[in-house]
Amino acid sequence: MRLGISLLNLRPGKVGGIETYIRKVVEYASQVVGEDEVVFFVHRDNIHAVPGSQQVVVADYSQREIDVFRALEAFTLWRARSIERLIDEARIDAMFYTQQTIFPVDCRIPSLLFVADVQYLIYPQYFSWADRQFRNRSYLRSMQRADSITTVSQFTADHLMKHCGVAPEKITVIHHGVDAVSALPDESDEEAARPFIYYPAASYPHKGHEQLFRSFAELKRRGLIKQRLLLSGEQTAHWNRLEQIIREESMEGEIIHLGYIAYATVLALYRQADAIVFPSEFEGFGLPVLEAVQFEKKIVCSRLPTFSELGVPQEWQIDFFNPDELLLVLNRKGPTRLARSPLTWREAVRQTLELVKDAGA
């Protein structure tokens, strides 16, 4: 059987935990499919996401052109026929779409669709009108057309059934995995030389930076914590508002953003941090929790069903609007230990590709 894996929607450096997921699919796919073949579909701007040793079909378009094609398919009758032909000519038996949508929309190959979350339906205020319209048209149609859907948590599966009308028998939950951490090079930033608390997340409004900053600043003013707060990840348009809060709280030297950093540096910061915090208002899964817990540190999370599903004990889940709750867990003896063992990435990818094969059977 020839299994196709579409990376045509992949925008490196822009999709957070989903990008980690996709890169692990690329890493392990050929190792877990046995005698079956794996073919990756990319465009010319993300071709380097797949090693040269893998079978690759390249759509000769830029990222910008692909984005335009997807918008045209969502809002008009226009179709990306040339890419459809490219996929047809590859003689794929079943396709895995890794990022929420089937593109091109008229591909009729048996398919598995990965859906990370439908946050735009839960917190529409965090998305522009145009973005909501695109997602409504593209995501919902893709869910209807897919033969089966895999998602990363029961929390998201419940949303797909409740808000998108997806039949429960169409959904399979496969948690993201984690790889064992070996010896790490010293990749940390010089800012990490002093004690610090670490939060790795793009600065989207739902990631909870604002309430974290307010509570952290209150504890610093009261002289109750010595650490600084280090951040990493993409600085979105919302970062302007967060910088204003840092100035309002007079925390310019205590809250430091390192920008978008290499994954090896993230792992090194996990290793060196006194505690790692996740104050999100919404998470479809929460992959960084699995990554961070391997370093046997304090992991402090907001109270979300997804964190409970991962096995984060209730005593490590807090209301980040309450500085006293934050202080209490920072002073608690660690490390945080999950109540259940996570999958390995290899096993997560193997289970996923079994679903792809089932779709094409």
C-alpha positions in Angstrom: 0.0 0.0 0.0 1.2 3.5 -0.8 0.4 6.0 2.0 0.5 9.7 1.3 1.3 12.2 4.0 0.3 15.8 3.1 2.6 18.6 4.4 1.1 21.1 1.9 -0.3 23.2 4.8 2.9 23.1 6.9 4.3 26.6 7.7 7.6 26.0 9.6 7.9 28.1 12.6 4.3 29.1 12.7 2.2 26.2 14.1 3.7 25.4 17.5 3.0 21.9 18.8 1.4 20.8 15.6 4.8 21.3 13.9 6.5 19.1 16.5 3.8 16.5 15.8 4.4 16.7 12.0 8.1 16.5 12.3 7.8 13.3 14.5 5.5 11.9 11.8 8.2 12.6 9.2 10.8 11.1 11.5 9.1 7.8 12.3 6.6 7.1 9.4 9.0 5.0 7.3 10.1 3.1 10.3 6.7 1.9 11.4 4.8 1.0 8.2 6.6 -2.3 7.5 6.4 -3.2 3.8 4.1 -0.3 2.9 5.5 2.8 1.2 5.3 6.4 2.5 5.1 9.4 0.1 5.3 13.0 1.4 3.7 15.9 -0.4 5.4 19.2 0.1 5.7 22.6 -1.7 9.0 24.2 -2.7 9.2 26.4 0.4 8.9 23.5 2.9 10.7 20.8 1.1 13.5 20.8 3.7 11.0 19.5 6.3 11.5 16.0 4.8 14.9 14.3 4.6 16.3 13.5 1.2 16.1 9.8 1.9 12.3 9.8 1.9 10.0 9.7 -1.1 8.8 13.2 -1.8 6.4 14.8 -4.4 6.9 18.5 -4.7 4.2 20.9 -5.7 6.1 23.6 -7.5 4.4 26.5 -5.7 5.5 28.9 -2.9 4.0 29.1 0.5 2.2 32.2 -0.5 0.7 30.6 -3.5 -0.5 27.6 -1.5 -2.2 30.0 1.0 -3.9 31.8 -1.9 -5.1 28.5 -3.4 -6.5 27.4 0.0 -8.4 30.6 0.4 -9.8 30.4 -3.2 -11.0 26.9 -2.5 -12.7 27.9 0.7 -14.5 30.9 -0.7 -15.0 30.3 -4.5 -15.6 27.5 -6.9 -12.0 27.6 -8.1 -10.1 24.3 -7.5 -6.3 23.5 -7.3 -6.6 21.1 -10.3 -2.8 21.0 -10.9 -2.2 19.7 -7.4 -5.0 17.2 -7.6 -3.4 15.8 -10.8 0.0 15.7 -9.0 -1.6 13.6 -6.2 -3.5 11.4 -8.6 -0.3 10.6 -10.6 1.4 9.4 -7.4 -1.1 6.5 -7.2 -1.7 6.9 -3.5 -4.0 4.3 -1.8 -4.7 6.4 1.3 -3.8 9.9 2.4 -3.1 11.4 5.8 -3.9 15.1 6.1 -1.8 16.4 9.0 -3.3 19.9 9.6 -7.0 20.2 10.0 -8.0 20.5 6.3 -8.1 18.4 3.2 -6.3 20.3 0.4 -6.9 20.2 -2.5 -10.6 20.0 -1.5 -11.7 17.7 -4.4 -9.1 14.9 -3.7 -11.2 11.7 -3.4 -8.5 9.4 -2.1 -9.5 7.6 1.1 -8.3 9.8 4.0 -7.5 10.3 7.6 -7.6 13.8 8.9 -5.8 15.1 11.9 -7.7 17.8 13.9 -5.9 19.4 16.8 -8.7 21.6 18.1 -11.6 23.8 17.2 -10.7 26.7 19.4 -12.2 29.2 17.0 -15.6 27.9 17.9 -14.9 28.0 21.7 -13.1 31.4 21.9 -14.2 33.2 18.7 -13.0 36.5 20.1 -9.4 35.5 19.6 -9.8 35.1 15.9 -10.5 37.7 13.1 -13.7 37.6 11.2 -11.9 36.4 8.0 -10.1 33.7 9.9 -13.3 32.4 11.4 -15.0 32.3 8.0 -12.1 30.4 6.5 -12.0 27.9 9.3 -15.8 27.4 9.1 -15.7 26.7 5.4 -12.5 24.7 5.2 -12.4 22.8 8.5 -16.0 21.7 8.6 -16.0 20.6 5.0 -12.8 18.6 5.5 -14.3 16.8 8.6 -17.3 15.8 6.5 -15.2 14.5 3.6 -12.6 12.6 5.6 -13.2 8.9 6.0 -11.9 9.1 9.6 -10.5 11.6 12.0 -7.8 11.4 14.6 -7.4 13.9 17.3 -5.1 14.4 20.2 -7.4 14.3 23.2 -10.8 13.3 24.4 -11.4 16.9 25.2 -11.0 17.8 21.5 -13.0 14.7 20.4 -15.9 15.9 22.6 -15.8 19.3 20.9 -15.8 17.7 17.5 -19.0 15.8 18.4 -20.7 18.7 20.1 -19.8 21.7 17.9 -19.1 20.1 14.5 -21.6 17.2 14.4 -18.9 14.5 13.9 -20.1 11.0 14.6 -18.2 9.4 17.6 -17.4 6.3 15.6 -15.5 8.5 13.1 -13.0 9.8 15.7 -10.0 8.1 17.2 -8.0 9.7 20.0 -4.2 9.3 19.9 -2.2 11.3 22.3 1.0 13.0 21.2 4.1 11.2 22.3 7.4 12.1 23.8 10.9 10.9 23.2 13.4 10.1 26.0 15.8 12.9 26.6 19.5 12.0 26.1 22.4 14.2 27.1 21.9 17.7 25.9 24.4 20.3 24.6 24.6 23.5 26.5 22.3 25.5 24.3 20.8 27.8 26.9 20.7 31.6 26.6 22.9 33.7 28.9 19.7 35.0 30.4 19.3 31.6 32.1 22.4 32.1 34.3 20.2 33.4 37.1 17.3 31.4 38.7 14.2 31.5 36.5 10.7 30.2 35.8 10.1 29.3 32.2 7.1 29.5 29.9 7.5 28.3 26.3 4.5 29.5 24.2 3.7 31.8 21.3 2.1 35.0 22.6 -1.5 34.2 21.5 -4.2 35.8 23.8 -5.5 32.4 25.0 -2.0 31.4 26.2 -2.5 33.2 29.5 0.5 35.4 29.5 -1.4 38.4 30.9 -2.6 36.7 34.1 0.8 35.1 34.6 2.5 38.5 34.3 0.2 40.1 36.8 0.5 37.4 39.4 4.3 37.1 38.9 4.7 40.9 39.3 2.7 40.9 42.5 4.9 38.2 44.0 8.0 40.0 43.0 6.9 43.3 44.6 6.1 41.4 47.8 9.6 40.0 47.7 8.3 36.4 47.8 10.1 35.0 44.8 13.7 35.4 43.6 13.4 34.0 40.1 12.9 35.9 36.8 10.4 34.8 34.3 11.8 33.7 30.9 9.6 33.3 27.8 10.2 31.8 24.4 8.1 31.4 21.2 6.7 33.4 18.4 5.9 37.0 19.2 2.5 37.6 17.7 0.7 40.9 17.3 -0.6 40.4 20.9 2.9 40.8 22.2 2.5 44.6 21.9 -0.2 44.4 24.6 2.0 42.1 26.8 4.9 44.5 26.5 2.6 47.3 27.8 1.7 45.1 30.8 5.4 44.5 31.6 6.0 48.3 31.6 2.9 48.9 33.7 4.1 46.4 36.3 7.7 47.7 36.1 9.0 44.2 35.3 11.3 45.1 32.4 14.3 43.4 33.9 12.3 40.5 35.4 10.2 39.3 32.5 12.5 38.4 29.5 11.4 37.2 26.1 14.0 35.2 24.3 12.1 35.1 21.0 11.7 32.0 18.8 14.5 29.7 19.7 15.9 26.3 18.6 14.3 23.2 20.1 17.6 22.2 21.6 17.6 25.5 23.5 14.0 24.9 24.7 15.1 21.5 26.1 18.1 23.1 27.8 15.9 25.7 29.4 13.5 23.0 30.7 16.6 21.4 32.3 17.8 24.6 34.0 14.4 26.1 35.1 13.3 26.1 38.7 9.8 25.6 37.5 7.9 25.5 34.2 4.5 27.2 34.0 1.5 26.7 31.6 -1.2 29.3 32.3 -3.2 28.7 29.1 -7.0 29.4 29.0 -7.4 26.7 26.3 -5.3 23.7 25.1 -6.3 21.0 22.7 -3.5 18.9 24.3 -0.5 20.5 25.9 2.5 18.8 24.4 5.1 21.0 26.3 3.9 19.5 29.5 5.0 16.0 28.4 8.3 17.4 27.2 9.0 19.3 30.4 8.0 16.6 32.9 10.9 14.4 31.8 13.3 16.9 33.4 11.8 16.2 36.9 10.9 19.8 37.6 7.8 21.5 39.0 5.2 21.8 36.3 2.5 24.3 37.1 -0.6 24.3 34.9 -4.0 26.1 34.7 -7.1 24.1 35.5 -8.0 22.5 32.2 -9.5 19.2 31.2 -6.6 18.5 28.9 -4.0 18.8 31.6 -6.0 16.4 33.7 -6.3 14.0 30.8 -2.5 14.1 30.5 -2.2 13.0 34.1 -1.2 16.3 35.8 -2.2 16.0 39.4 -4.8 18.4 40.7 -2.4 19.9 43.2 -0.2 21.2 40.4 -3.2 22.9 38.6 -4.0 26.5 39.8 -5.9 29.7 39.0 -3.1 31.9 37.6 -5.2 35.0 38.4 -4.4 34.2 42.1 -0.8 35.1 43.1 -1.1 33.1 46.3 -1.9 29.9 44.5 1.1 30.4 42.2 3.3 31.0 45.3 2.0 27.9 47.0 2.9 25.6 44.2 6.3 27.3 43.5 7.1 26.6 47.2 5.9 23.0 47.1 8.5 20.3 46.9 8.8 18.8 43.4 9.0 17.3 40.9 5.6 17.0 39.3 4.9 13.4 38.3 2.1 12.5 35.8 -0.5 10.0 36.9 -0.2 8.1 33.6 2.7 7.3 31.3 2.7 9.0 27.9 3.1 7.3 24.6 6.4 7.3 22.8 6.4 9.3 19.5 7.1 6.1 17.6 4.0 4.4 19.1 1.9 7.5 18.4 3.0 7.6 14.8 2.5 3.8 14.4 -1.1 4.0 15.7 -1.8 6.9 13.4 -0.5 5.2 10.2 -2.5 2.1 11.1 -5.6 4.3 10.8 -4.4 5.6 7.5 -4.1 2.0 6.2 -7.5 1.2 7.6 -9.0 4.1 5.6 -7.5 2.7 2.4 -8.3 -0.9 3.0 
